[in-house]
Amino acid sequence: GAQREHRVDILIEQAKEKGLDPSHLDFYLDFFRFGAPPHGGFGMGLARVLMLLLGESSIREVTYLFRGPTRLAP
């Protein structure tokens, strides 16, 4: 799993570094301003289980509608 960033000031700085206007992210940042605790997680997911069971090397081969970074619409 991975530890998620929960500090609002760090999130705002990261948004600025990526050229994003933090005021457009207020709906998201409010979760962290008003009480989201430090959190992390591990999510195996059905697609990864299928990938292992079927012996595939890529999750794309077992995902019904793969949504990669080059996909423009859902």
C-alpha positions as CSV (number, residue, x, y, z in Angstrom):
1,G,0.0,0.0,0.0
2,A,0.9,3.6,-0.1
3,Q,0.5,6.5,2.4
4,R,-1.7,9.2,1.0
5,E,-0.8,12.9,1.5
6,H,-3.3,14.5,3.9
7,R,-1.6,17.9,4.7
8,V,-3.5,20.7,2.9
9,D,-0.4,23.0,2.6
10,I,1.6,20.2,0.9
11,L,-1.3,19.4,-1.4
12,I,-1.6,23.1,-2.4
13,E,2.1,23.3,-3.1
14,Q,2.0,20.1,-5.2
15,A,-1.0,21.5,-7.2
16,K,1.0,24.7,-7.9
17,E,4.1,22.7,-9.0
18,K,1.9,21.0,-11.5
19,G,0.5,24.3,-12.8
20,L,-3.0,23.8,-11.3
21,D,-5.0,26.6,-9.6
22,P,-5.6,25.4,-6.0
23,S,-8.9,27.3,-5.9
24,H,-10.3,24.9,-8.5
25,L,-9.6,22.1,-6.1
26,D,-11.4,23.5,-3.1
27,F,-14.0,20.7,-3.2
28,Y,-11.2,18.2,-2.8
29,L,-9.1,20.1,-0.4
30,D,-12.1,20.6,2.0
31,F,-12.0,16.9,2.8
32,F,-8.5,17.4,4.2
33,R,-9.2,20.8,5.8
34,F,-12.1,19.4,7.9
35,G,-10.8,16.1,9.2
36,A,-9.4,13.5,6.8
37,P,-6.9,11.6,9.0
38,P,-3.6,10.2,7.7
39,H,-4.5,7.2,5.6
40,G,-3.1,4.6,3.3
41,G,-4.2,1.4,1.8
42,F,-3.9,-1.6,-0.3
43,G,-6.4,-2.5,-2.9
44,M,-5.9,-5.7,-4.8
45,G,-8.9,-5.4,-7.0
46,L,-10.7,-8.0,-9.1
47,A,-8.7,-7.2,-12.2
48,R,-5.4,-7.9,-10.5
49,V,-6.8,-11.2,-9.1
50,L,-7.9,-12.2,-12.6
51,M,-4.5,-11.2,-14.0
52,L,-2.8,-13.5,-11.5
53,L,-5.3,-16.4,-12.0
54,L,-5.1,-16.2,-15.8
55,G,-1.3,-15.8,-15.9
56,E,-1.5,-12.5,-17.8
57,S,1.4,-10.1,-17.7
58,S,-0.7,-7.0,-18.2
59,I,-3.8,-5.8,-16.4
60,R,-5.1,-4.5,-19.7
61,E,-5.7,-8.0,-20.9
62,V,-8.2,-8.7,-18.1
63,T,-9.9,-5.3,-17.8
64,Y,-13.2,-5.0,-19.6
65,L,-12.9,-1.3,-20.4
66,F,-9.3,-0.3,-19.7
67,R,-9.0,3.4,-18.8
68,G,-5.4,4.4,-19.4
69,P,-3.9,7.9,-19.6
70,T,-4.5,8.1,-23.3
71,R,-8.2,7.5,-23.1
72,L,-10.2,10.7,-23.7
73,A,-13.7,9.8,-22.5
74,P,-15.2,7.2,-20.1
